Amino acid sequence: MHVKKGDTVRLISGNDYGKTGKVLAVDSKKDMVIVEKINMGKKHVKPKSAGEAGGIIDFERPVHKSNVMLVCPKCKEASRTGKSFDKNGNKQRTCKKCGAVIDKVSAK
């Protein structure tokens, strides 16, 4: 997947188009990401015990990975990512606009 937990991304479609946020979670099986303060939903919650209060809570709903674009930490613009190799043969993510190395890709 082109984004990881902790990356800053910009939404490129939908109701929150143009907003940026930090990736909180990634679900690679469903190709979904959860972004901080993006695609907010409301949930009605009953009190579970006598002392607890019920109410309406706000939460982030998942967004498909194709609707987000990584914001490069160097050029501060949303761009596509590429994979390349360093001198030692290790994979790394790179920005397609400025060519900067974003991070090393861990091999699993």
LUMFIKOL-101607 format. One record per atom (N, C-alpha, C, O): residue in three letters; y, x, z. Coordinates in steps of 0.1 Angstrom, whole numbers, padded with zeros to 4 digits, always signed. Layout:
N
ALAYXZ/...
***
This chain:
108
MET-0012+0008+0000/MET+0000+0000+0000/MET+0012+0009+0000/MET+0012+0020+0006/HIS+0023+0005-0006/HIS+0035+0013-0008/HIS+0044+0013+0004/HIS+0053+0021+0005/VAL+0042+0004+0014/VAL+0049+0004+0027/VAL+0040+0006+0038/VAL+0028+0002+0038/LYS+0045+0012+0049/LYS+0038+0014+0062/LYS+0046+0007+0073/LYS+0057+0004+0072/LYS+0039+0006+0085/LYS+0046+0002+0097/LYS+0057+0012+0100/LYS+0054+0024+0101/GLY+0069+0006+0103/GLY+0080+0015+0107/GLY+0089+0018+0096/GLY+0100+0023+0098/ASP+0086+0015+0083/ASP+0094+0017+0072/ASP+0106+0007+0072/ASP+0104-0004+0077/THR+0117+0011+0066/THR+0128+0002+0063/THR+0127-0004+0049/THR+0125+0004+0040/VAL+0127-0017+0048/VAL+0125-0023+0035/VAL+0136-0033+0032/VAL+0142-0038+0041/ARG+0138-0036+0019/ARG+0147-0046+0015/ARG+0140-0057+0007/ARG+0131-0054-0001/LEU+0143-0070+0010/LEU+0136-0081+0003/LEU+0142-0082-0011/LEU+0155-0082-0013/ILE+0134-0084-0021/ILE+0138-0085-0035/ILE+0137-0099-0041/ILE+0140-0101-0053/SER+0132-0108-0033/SER+0131-0122-0037/SER+0130-0131-0025/SER+0126-0127-0014/GLY+0132-0144-0028/GLY+0131-0154-0017/GLY+0144-0158-0011/GLY+0154-0154-0015/ASN+0143-0165+0000/ASN+0155-0171+0007/ASN+0163-0160+0014/ASN+0175-0161+0015/ASP+0156-0149+0018/ASP+0163-0138+0025/ASP+0166-0126+0016/ASP+0166-0115+0020/TYR+0167-0129+0003/TYR+0170-0119-0007/TYR+0181-0109-0003/TYR+0192-0114+0000/GLY+0179-0096-0004/GLY+0189-0087-0002/GLY+0190-0082+0013/GLY+0196-0072+0016/LYS+0183-0089+0022/LYS+0183-0084+0036/LYS+0174-0073+0038/LYS+0163-0071+0031/THR+0177-0064+0048/THR+0169-0053+0051/THR+0163-0054+0065/THR+0170-0060+0073/GLY+0152-0048+0067/GLY+0146-0048+0081/GLY+0135-0038+0082/GLY+0131-0032+0072/LYS+0130-0037+0094/LYS+0119-0027+0097/LYS+0106-0034+0096/LYS+0105-0046+0101/VAL+0096-0028+0091/VAL+0082-0033+0090/VAL+0076-0033+0104/VAL+0074-0022+0109/LEU+0072-0044+0109/LEU+0065-0045+0122/LEU+0050-0044+0121/LEU+0044-0038+0129/ALA+0044-0050+0110/ALA+0030-0050+0109/ALA+0026-0051+0094/ALA+0034-0056+0086/VAL+0015-0045+0090/VAL+0010-0046+0077/VAL-0005-0051+0077/VAL-0013-0047+0084/ASP-0007-0061+0068/ASP-0021-0066+0066/ASP-0025-0063+0052/ASP-0022-0070+0043/SER-0033-0052+0051/SER-0037-0047+0038/SER-0047-0056+0031/SER-0048-0056+0019/LYS-0055-0064+0039/LYS-0065-0073+0033/LYS-0058-0085+0026/LYS-0063-0089+0015/LYS-0048-0090+0031/LYS-0040-0101+0025/LYS-0028-0097+0017/LYS-0021-0105+0012/ASP-0025-0084+0017/ASP-0013-0078+0010/ASP+0000-0084+0016/ASP+0009-0087+0008/MET+0001-0086+0029/MET+0012-0091+0035/MET+0019-0082+0045/MET+0012-0073+0051/VAL+0032-0083+0047/VAL+0039-0075+0057/VAL+0047-0084+0065/VAL+0052-0094+0060/ILE+0050-0080+0078/ILE+0059-0087+0086/ILE+0071-0078+0089/ILE+0069-0067+0093/VAL+0083-0084+0085/VAL+0095-0076+0086/VAL+0104-0082+0097/VAL+0105-0094+0098/GLU+0110-0073+0105/GLU+0119-0077+0116/GLU+0130-0086+0111/GLU+0138-0082+0102/LYS+0132-0098+0117/LYS+0142-0108+0115/LYS+0143-0113+0100/LYS+0154-0117+0096/ILE+0132-0112+0093/ILE+0131-0117+0079/ILE+0120-0128+0079/ILE+0110-0127+0085/ASN+0123-0139+0071/ASN+0114-0150+0069/ASN+0110-0156+0082/ASN+0099-0158+0086/MET+0121-0160+0090/MET+0119-0166+0103/MET+0113-0180+0103/MET+0117-0188+0094/GLY+0105-0183+0112/GLY+0099-0196+0114/GLY+0100-0201+0128/GLY+0104-0193+0137/LYS+0098-0214+0130/LYS+0099-0220+0144/LYS+0085-0225+0148/LYS+0078-0231+0139/LYS+0082-0224+0160/LYS+0070-0229+0166/LYS+0072-0236+0179/LYS+0080-0232+0187/HIS+0067-0248+0180/HIS+0068-0256+0192/HIS+0057-0253+0201/HIS+0045-0253+0198/VAL+0060-0249+0214/VAL+0051-0244+0223/VAL+0051-0253+0236/VAL+0062-0255+0241/LYS+0039-0257+0240/LYS+0038-0264+0252/LYS+0037-0255+0264/LYS+0032-0243+0263/PRO+0042-0259+0276/PRO+0040-0250+0288/PRO+0025-0249+0291/PRO+0018-0259+0291/LYS+0021-0237+0294/LYS+0006-0235+0297/LYS+0003-0237+0312/LYS-0008-0241+0316/SER+0013-0234+0321/SER+0011-0237+0335/SER+0023-0244+0341/SER+0033-0247+0333/ALA+0023-0248+0353/ALA+0033-0256+0359/ALA+0046-0248+0360/ALA+0057-0254+0359/GLY+0046-0235+0362/GLY+0059-0227+0363/GLY+0065-0223+0350/GLY+0076-0220+0349/GLU+0057-0224+0339/GLU+0062-0219+0326/GLU+0070-0230+0319/GLU+0068-0242+0321/ALA+0079-0226+0311/ALA+0087-0236+0303/ALA+0082-0236+0289/ALA+0079-0226+0283/GLY+0082-0248+0283/GLY+0078-0249+0269/GLY+0091-0248+0260/GLY+0102-0246+0266/GLY+0090-0250+0248/GLY+0102-0250+0239/GLY+0099-0246+0225/GLY+0087-0246+0221/ILE+0109-0243+0218/ILE+0108-0239+0204/ILE+0111-0224+0203/ILE+0121-0219+0208/ILE+0101-0216+0198/ILE+0103-0202+0197/ILE+0105-0198+0182/ILE+0099-0204+0173/ASP+0112-0187+0180/ASP+0114-0182+0166/ASP+0104-0170+0165/ASP+0102-0162+0174/PHE+0098-0169+0153/PHE+0089-0158+0150/PHE+0090-0154+0135/PHE+0094-0162+0127/GLU+0086-0142+0132/GLU+0086-0137+0118/GLU+0073-0141+0111/GLU+0062-0139+0117/ARG+0075-0147+0100/ARG+0063-0150+0092/ARG+0060-0139+0082/ARG+0070-0132+0078/PRO+0048-0138+0077/PRO+0045-0127+0067/PRO+0051-0129+0054/PRO+0054-0140+0049/VAL+0054-0118+0047/VAL+0060-0118+0033/VAL+0050-0110+0025/VAL+0044-0100+0029/HIS+0048-0114+0012/HIS+0039-0106+0003/HIS+0045-0093+0000/HIS+0057-0091-0001/LYS+0036-0082-0001/LYS+0041-0069-0003/LYS+0049-0067-0016/LYS+0057-0058-0017/SER+0047-0076-0026/SER+0054-0074-0038/SER+0068-0079-0037/SER+0077-0076-0046/ASN+0072-0086-0026/ASN+0086-0091-0024/ASN+0094-0081-0016/ASN+0106-0084-0013/VAL+0089-0070-0012/VAL+0097-0060-0005/VAL+0097-0047-0012/VAL+0088-0043-0020/MET+0108-0039-0011/MET+0110-0026-0017/MET+0114-0016-0006/MET+0123-0019+0002/LEU+0108-0005-0006/LEU+0112+0006+0004/LEU+0126+0011+0002/LEU+0130+0013-0009/VAL+0133+0013+0013/VAL+0146+0019+0013/VAL+0145+0034+0016/VAL+0139+0037+0026/CYS+0149+0042+0006/CYS+0147+0056+0008/CYS+0156+0062+0019/CYS+0168+0058+0019/PRO+0151+0070+0028/PRO+0159+0075+0039/PRO+0170+0085+0035/PRO+0179+0087+0042/LYS+0168+0091+0023/LYS+0178+0101+0019/LYS+0189+0094+0011/LYS+0201+0096+0014/CYS+0186+0086+0000/CYS+0197+0081-0008/CYS+0201+0067-0003/CYS+0210+0061-0009/LYS+0194+0061+0007/LYS+0197+0048+0013/LYS+0197+0037+0003/LYS+0205+0027+0004/GLU+0189+0038-0008/GLU+0188+0027-0018/GLU+0174+0023-0019/GLU+0164+0030-0016/ALA+0172+0010-0022/ALA+0158+0005-0024/ALA+0153+0010-0037/ALA+0159+0010-0048/SER+0141+0016-0037/SER+0135+0022-0049/SER+0120+0021-0048/SER+0114+0018-0038/ARG+0114+0023-0060/ARG+0099+0023-0060/ARG+0095+0037-0054/ARG+0102+0046-0053/THR+0082+0037-0051/THR+0076+0049-0045/THR+0066+0055-0054/THR+0059+0047-0062/GLY+0064+0068-0054/GLY+0054+0074-0062/GLY+0046+0083-0053/GLY+0050+0086-0041/LYS+0035+0088-0057/LYS+0026+0097-0050/LYS+0026+0110-0057/LYS+0024+0110-0069/SER+0028+0121-0050/SER+0027+0134-0056/SER+0020+0144-0047/SER+0016+0139-0036/PHE+0018+0156-0051/PHE+0011+0166-0043/PHE+0020+0177-0039/PHE+0028+0181-0048/ASP+0019+0183-0027/ASP+0027+0195-0024/ASP+0020+0207-0028/ASP+0009+0206-0034/LYS+0025+0219-0024/LYS+0018+0232-0027/LYS+0004+0233-0022/LYS-0004+0239-0028/ASN+0002+0227-0010/ASN-0012+0228-0004/ASN-0022+0218-0009/ASN-0033+0218-0005/GLY-0017+0209-0018/GLY-0026+0199-0023/GLY-0026+0186-0015/GLY-0035+0177-0018/ASN-0017+0184-0005/ASN-0017+0172+0003/ASN-0008+0162-0004/ASN+0002+0165-0011/LYS-0013+0149-0003/LYS-0005+0138-0009/LYS+0007+0135-0001/LYS+0008+0137+0011/GLN+0018+0131-0009/GLN+0030+0127-0002/GLN+0037+0115-0010/GLN+0035+0114-0022/ARG+0044+0107-0003/ARG+0052+0096-0009/ARG+0065+0101-0013/ARG+0072+0108-0005/THR+0070+0098-0025/THR+0083+0103-0030/THR+0091+0091-0035/THR+0085+0081-0040/CYS+0104+0092-0035/CYS+0113+0082-0040/CYS+0115+0084-0055/CYS+0116+0096-0060/LYS+0114+0073-0063/LYS+0115+0074-0077/LYS+0129+0076-0082/LYS+0131+0081-0093/LYS+0139+0073-0074/LYS+0153+0074-0078/LYS+0158+0088-0076/LYS+0163+0095-0085/CYS+0156+0094-0064/CYS+0162+0107-0061/CYS+0151+0118-0060/CYS+0155+0130-0060/GLY+0139+0114-0060/GLY+0128+0124-0059/GLY+0125+0130-0046/GLY+0118+0140-0045/ALA+0132+0125-0035/ALA+0130+0130-0022/ALA+0116+0127-0016/ALA+0110+0116-0020/VAL+0111+0136-0008/VAL+0098+0133-0002/VAL+0100+0124+0010/VAL+0108+0127+0019/ILE+0093+0112+0011/ILE+0095+0103+0022/ILE+0087+0107+0033/ILE+0091+0108+0045/ASP+0074+0109+0031/ASP+0065+0114+0041/ASP+0051+0118+0035/ASP+0049+0116+0024/LYS+0044+0125+0044/LYS+0030+0129+0039/LYS+0021+0117+0041/LYS+0022+0109+0050/VAL+0012+0115+0032/VAL+0002+0104+0032/VAL-0010+0109+0039/VAL-0016+0119+0035/SER-0014+0102+0049/SER-0026+0106+0057/SER-0039+0102+0049/SER-0039+0091+0044/ALA-0048+0111+0049/ALA-0061+0108+0042/ALA-0071+0101+0052/ALA-0072+0106+0063/LYS-0076+0090+0048/LYS-0086+0083+0057/LYS-0100+0085+0052/LYS-0109+0080+0058/
***
